[in-house]
Structures are given as structure tokens and as C-alpha cells.
Amino acid sequence: MSVTIEDVEKVSHLAKISISKEKAEKMRNDLNKVLHFVEQLSSVDCAGIDDSVEYDAKLHERTDVAVKTDPAVMDNAPQKECNMFVVPKVLG
């Protein structure tokens, strides 16, 4: 499988971004390199390797620490209340 220039143009259209022909060609080359690497991974002999991996959730825990925000950051907020950003409600 390889990525064509048409594939890159279609994705850029779906993402609503404009991309030059030169940039599209570079992106096509980069994506094809990634696909080639993934194809190489599929040829690795994984016989005898357990599919599951033990996972220690504690490794990813961190303490939340409140920090003072630079007042200049709030100057750019379209809406603010009590020194916090006001955002639209997303979930019902």
C-alpha cells in the first residue's frame, strides 16, 4: 500500500486546509516512509511473546498543582469570570 498525491489532496480537503503541490509531495513521501516502516514491523517474529502487557497505572499518576496564571493571559479571553475562562457548555 502506498499513499498517492490524490490521497494527500483528499485528506487536506477533508481537513479544510490548503496545501501546496510541493508540500503535498513532501507529505506523500513522508507518509510512504511511515507505511514502509509499519510494513517492516509486521515482518517481526513475535512468536512466544505474550500479547498482554502488565500495566502499572501508578506510573502515570501525578498530583495536580494549582499555579498562578499570568494576568496577561486573561486579557485575551473573550469571556471571563472570577479570573477563569468561560466556555460554552458542550455536554447536556
Protein Blocks (a to p, Z undefined) as FASTA:
>chain_A
ZZdfklmmmmmmmnopacdfklmmmmmmmmmmmmmmmmmmmmpccehiafbdcddfklmg
ccdddddddfklmmmpmbdcehiacdddfbZZ
